[in-house]
């Protein structure tokens, strides 16, 4: 088994040494967005790219202390950037009960039983990643199915999309949830025929139990962030848009930045208007001196998720007549929040999955001035189901589509049942958006999906799952080319995160953020992209991860 090594303190290479990476199979986009190849990457003593050279070009002489590293024709790419992930949640989930790989309800119950036995000291058992669609339940799981495994301690397990929580009876009782508990605005308590809660809370209803779950300790939070950074480096991520941070979460990122422990560039989004006021009362926090951390945006929510039928639709769900999902705010409230963020100079980034939610957010963005939209680069996060007339509005309003290719391949087993064939024409419509001239930023929404960007690249070019099914891809007309997908996870995400001036390409003057991988994703078969292994990850000309 190969050994994984993360170098968390960035002192492995002398700060004043220049580096030559030679004999590479290198790729980068140039300033015009055209794919370029190179064999040598020259890095100055500040950790920035000084030049790339074609094969056969003479190498400059080495100065005292300089290094020349032969990578033996391995493929070298700019570090990949995920425009939308949840950094601390990634680490916390990795350290808690992870149900993402469970194929059945019985497997999830067995995993919980083992986790409970291994953690007798935990007052609450927590985790996430479950997906009733993969389990083929045709319904949400129940408290009774958790009680059968753990009846004596509260259990709270978040759905894979983060928009629902599955509770046992102890947890329901701790939260005081009974048949008499009203559904909160923007949320839903799943109930049985007699009105009794069955064990799942959706969207805003999750706040009822979050309020009573004991918070993590500072040591646990630090461990979660360190674990997340390790995972990100191991899959080749050198930048992430952290989609919704708290005041405490941002303070932790600042501490890691001060201590030299940020092994990726984190573009933080304040988690709502209240968090924004607490974290950045004086305006946007620009990129730090080493370009490792910024908070220049706010994350807002228009609706929930498709899998839990919380995404807001213009017409009812095809498989749940009478249910249109949930809009979290009125048009006036969304307009006010977007306008307030923009007036203070913050980029507004709004979660919108259903077509009603996307229409609401586009309407709010349309009320900004063209100058505001040009300067602030407003984003819709996910943009999964969009009414056909609204697809062209992304380009005309200069709105970034911040989308996650693996959402399509995860949702293809249930999307048509949820919304029907006609509405699928505007769903996960990557190629249509690109053809319209819209900007596209690639991401994963980890830990909802895997943080591995090569899963996203594979999904983007094949429209297939891990098993390379269905043949030809799901809705194949919306496939991207490999060049388009590569741009989504480099220049597209860098633009969306306001790091395009210093990251996203290996061009002179930008930071030497790069990865070395075990295959050529541009010449190999698309089906093989998903299996790509990252062998080295470098940030600012220094290694932060080796796979020995």
N, C-alpha and C positions, 0 to 999 in steps of 0.2 A: 504494500500500500504506500502510495506517495505521501510524504510528510508535508504538511502545510506550515508555513512560517509567515507570521505577520511581524513587520518591524514597526512598532507603534511609536517609537521616538525617532524622529527624522534626523538622526545624527550619524547614520551609517557611512555617508560619503562626506569628505571634507567640504565645507561651505565654499572654499575658494578654489575648488578644482573644476576644471572644464572636463567634459566627457565626450568621447566619440563612440557612438554605437555604430558598428560597421557590419557589413555582410548581412544586411537585413533584407527581408522581403516587405518593404514598407509601403503603406498606403496612407494618404491623407487627402482631404478636400482642400482645394486652394481657395483664395479669397473670392473667386468667382463661382465657387461651388462645384468645380470640376474635379473628378478623381485623378490624383497624381500618384506616381510611384517613385520610390527612391530606395537607395541601398545604404546610405549613411545618414545618420542624424547627429548633428553637431549641437552640443549643449554648452552654453557659456557658464561662467563660474557663479552666476546668479540663479541658475536653474531654468533659464529660458532657451528656446530654440534660437540658434544663430544661423543655421542653414540646414537644408537637406541636399544631398548630392546623389546623382544617378550612379549606377554601377559603372565602374571603370574610371570615375573621376579621381584625380589625385587627392590624397588626404593631407590636410595641413599638418605641420609638425607638432608634436606634443610639447607643451611647456612643462616646467617643473611641477610635479604633483598631478598632472593631467592623467586621465585614464582613457584607454582604448579597449572597448569590450566587443568581442566578436560574438554575434548571436547566431551564426551558422545557418543563415538563410531562413531562419524562422520568421513568421509573419508578425509585423509590428504595426500597430494601429494607434491613433490618438486614444487616450483614455475615454471610455464611454460615459455618457451623462444620462441619468434618469431624471426626467423633468418632474416626476411626481412619485414620491415614496414617503414612507413614514419611518424615520430612522430609529427612534427609540422603540417604537412598537415592534420593529423587526427584531431587535435584540431581546426585548422582553418576551416575545413569542418563542424565540429560539431557546430561551431559558425556562419556559413554562411548558404546559401540555400542548403539543402541536398535533392537531387532528387533520392537517391538510392532506396527508397521504392515506387516510382511512377510507377504504372502498365501500364499507357498509356501516350501518348503525351498530351492528354487533362488534365490528372491529373498533369503533370509537368507544364503545362501552368497555371493551377489554383494555384499551389504552388508558382509559380513566382509572380502571381498577388497579392497573400496574402503577400508575402515577400516584394514586392515593396511598398505596402500600409503601412506595419509595419516599413519600413525603409526609410522614405522620405528624411532623411539627407544624405544618401549615394549617392555620385556622380556616382559611378559605382555599379551595382548589380552583385555580383559574387556568385558562388557556383559550384556544381558538382554532379557527381554520375549518370548522365543519361546514358541510354543504349537503343539504338534504337532496339536492338534485342529483349529485353523484351517487348518493345512496339509493336513489330510485324509490324514495318513500312516497312521493306524491302528496306530502304534507310536511308540516314542521314536526320535529321530534318533541317529546313531552317531558315534563318533570318526572313523571312516573318512571320513564326509561332511565333517568339518572338516579332516581331513588333506588332502583333495583341494584345499582352498583355501589352508590355512596349515599346512604340514608342519614348519616350521623353528622356530616359537615356541610356547610353551604358550598355549592358548586356553581360557577359562573363561566360559561364558555361562549366566546364571541363567534358569530358566524364569519365565514371567510371574507365577506365584504365589509365587516365591521358595523353593519347596520341592524344587527339583531343579536340578542343575547339569549342563550338557552340556560335555564335555571332549574335546579332541583327544588323540592318543597322547602328545604331548610333556607335556601336563598330567598324564595318568595316570601317566606315568613319574616326573615330578617328585614326585608324591604317593606313589609307591611302591605303586600299586594294581595287583595282578596277580590271576590266578585263585586264588592261595592266600590273598588278603586276605579275612578273614571280614567278613560284614555286621555293623556295630556295632548295639548295642541301639537300637531306634527308627529304624533306617535300612536302606537297601537299595542294593546295587550291582547295577545292571541287567547281566545276563549273557547270553551266547550259549549255544548248545547244549552246548559243551564247558566251560562255566563261566568263560570268559574275559570280562572286563569289556567291555561294548559302548560305554561312553562317557558314561553318565548315572548320577549319584548322586542318591538320593532321601532327603530329610529328614536324619536324623542322619549319614548317610554323607557329606553335603556337608562335614562337619567335616574329613574326611580331606584334602581339597584346600584348604579355607580356611586350614589351618594352614601351608601352604607358599606361598600367594599373598603377594607383598610388600605390606605395608600402605601405604595412601595417606599422602602427606606432609601435615604440618599445613597447608601452603598449599593443597593439593588439597582437604582437608576444608573449609577456610574457603570456598573457591570453590564447593564443592558446596552448602553451607548458604546462601550468598548467592544462588546460582542457584535453589534451592528456594523461598526467600522471594519472589523475583521472580515465579516461576511461580505461586505461591499467590495473590499479590496480583493478578496478571493475570486470574485466574479468579474473583475475588471472595471468597476465603477470608480471613477475619480471625481465625480460630481453628482449631487443629488439635490433636487428641489424637495425640501422637507415640508410636506403639505399639511401644516397645521400644528404649530408648536405653542406650548404654554409658556408662561413667564419663567417658571422653574426650568423647563426644558431648554429654553434659550440661554438661561444663565449657565446651565451645564455645558452647552456647546461653547459658550464664551470661555469657560474655565479650561475645557479641553484645548481650545485654540491657544490660550495663553501658555499652556503647558506643553505645546508642541505635539499634541496627541491627535489632532484632526488629520486623518489620512485620506480625506476627501474634501472637496469644496462643497460647503453646505449653503444652499440658498434657502433660507428659512422663510416660511410664510406664517404670520401670526394666525393662531387658530380662532378667528372671529374678531369682531369689533372690540369686545371687552378686553381680550388678550392684547390686541393691538395698542389700546390706550395704556395698558400697564407696561408693555415691553418698550414701546417706542413713542412716548408722549411728545417728543421733540421732532418727530419726523423720521424718514427712512434711515436705517443704519446701513451705510454703504459698505462695500467690500472692505475687509480689514487689510492691513498693509501687505500681508502675504496672500491676499485674495483667497482666504480659506473660509470666511464666514460673512454673511450679510443677512439683513432682514429688511426687505424693501417692498413687501407685499403682504396682503391679508387673504386668508382662505375663508370664503363664505360658502354656504350650502343653500341650494335651491330645492333639493329633494333627496330621496333615499336611493335605494338600489333596486335593480330589476329582479334579482333572485328572490328578494323578500317582498316583492310587489310594493315597494315603497317609492320607486321611481314615478314621477308625476307624468301622466299621459293625457293627451288631449281627448282621447276616447277611452272607454274602459278596457281593461286587460281582456285579451281574447280568451284566456282561461279562467277569468274571474269577473263575470259580468257584474256591473254595478260598482266595481273598484277601479278608480282612476289613479291610485297611488296618492302621494302626499306632497303638496307644495308646502315648504317650510315657512314661507312668508308671502304677504301680498305683494302685488306689483309695486305699490307705493313704498313698502318697506325695503324691497330689494333696490329700488331706485335710490332711496335715501342712503343706504349703506354703500352702494357703489359710488354715489356722488361724494359722500363724506370721505371715503378712502382716497378717491382721485384728487379731491381738493387739498388733501394733505400730502400729496405726492406719492402715494402708495399704489402699486400695481394691484388691481382687483382680480383675484383668481377665484372663480366660482364653480363649485361642484354642480354639475347638471347632467343627469343621465336620461331622463324621459323627454319626449318631444315638447311637452308643456313646460318643463323646467328650462330646456334650452331656448324656447321662444321667449320666456320671461327674461332670461339673462341677456339675450341678444337685444331685447327691447330696452333694457337698462343701459347696456353699453351704447346703444344708438343715441341715448340722451346725453352722453359725453360729447364734448366738442371733438372735431377731427384732430386738433392739436393735442388734446389730452390722450386720445387713443394712440396717436403716433408716439408720444413720449412715454406712456405708461405700459404699452403692450398688453392690454387686457387679455385674459385667458379664460377659456371654458375648460374645466377639468372633466375629462371623460367624454363628453359629447357623444354618447353612445347611440341614442335614438333621436334623430333630428327629422322634423317634418321636411319633406322635399323642398318646399319654397324657402326654407330657412338655411339650407346648405350653402347657398351662394352668399348669404349675409356675412359669413365668416370673413371672406375676402373683402367684400365691399366695406365692412366696418373695421377692417384691420384687426380682427380678433384671432388670437392663436388658438388652434385646436390642440389641446394637450391631451393626448389619447394614449391608450395602453393596448398594444396589439394582442397580448395574451388574454385580455378580457373577451375578445371575440371568440377565441378558440376554447375558452372556458365556458362561455355562454351559449355556444352553438347547439348544445344539447337541450337547451330550454327556451332560447330566444324566440323561435317561431311560435311555440306554444303560448308564450307570454303576449306577443304583439301581433302575430299573424303575418302572412306573406307580404301583404301590401306595405305595411310599415317597415318591414325589413329593408325595403329599397333605400331608406334613409338611415339605416343602422350600420355602425362600424364602417362608415363609408370613407375609408382612407383615400383611395384613389380618386374618388369624386371630389373630395375636398382639395387634394393637391392639384387636380386639373383646373379647379376653379381659381387657383392662385392663392389659396389660403396657406398660411404658415402652419406647420405641423411640428409638434414637439413630442418625441417618443418617451415613454415611461413604462412603469409596471404596476404602480400602486402597491408596491410591497408593504407589508407582508400579505396583502390580499392575494397577490400572485407572487411567484418566485422573483427575487431581485435579479436573477441572472439575465442580463440584457440579451444574451444569445438566444434565449427562449423567445424574447420579443422580436428579434431579427428574424428568427425562423418563422414565427407566426405571421409576421408582416409579409414575407415573400411567398409563403406557401398557403396561408389560411388553413393550416392543418394543426392538429394537436400533436402530442408527444409521439403518438403512434403513426404519424404521417397519414392520418385519415381525416376527412374522407378523400377518396381519390380525386385529384385535380383541385382540391381545396373547397372550402365552404364559401359560397358566393364569390367565385374566383375573379370576377370582374373588378373586385376591390383590392386585389393584390398590389403590393408595391414591388418595384424593382429592388435589387439588393443595394444599389446606389442610393435610392430614395430612403430605404430603411436605415442605412448607415448614416445618412444625413440627419434623420430624425433623432438618432441617439448621439449625435455629435453637434453639428452646427445648429440644428433645430432646437435642441434642448438648451444649448448654450445661449442662443438668442432669447429664448423664453425666460431664462434665469439671469439675464443681464450680465452674462460672463463672456459674451462673444468677442469682446475686445482683448481677452487674455487667455481663452481656452476654447476647445472645440476642434481646432486644427493644429497641425504641427508645422506652422509657418513662422518665419522669423519674428521674434519679439514676444511670442506667446509662451506661456509656461510649458515646459517639457513634461507634460502629463501623457504617458503612453503605456501601452500594454503589449506583451508578447504572448502570442497564442499558438496553439499546436496545429493549426491548419489554416489554409487560405480560403476565407469565406467568399471571395470574389470569383475564384475559378473552380472551386469544388461544387458538388451537387447541393442544391438548396436543402434537401432533406438532412444533410449532415451538419448544418449550421448549429442546430440545437445541441449537439454533442461537443461543441467547442470547449476546450479547457484553457483557462488563463494560467500561463506559466510564470509571468512576472507582471507586477503593476508598479509603475513609477509615478511619483508626484513631484513636480518642480525639479526634475532631474535627479531624484533620489528614490531608491527602491523602498516600497512600503509592503510588498508581498512577494514571496517566492514560493513556487511549488517545486520542491527539490526532488 
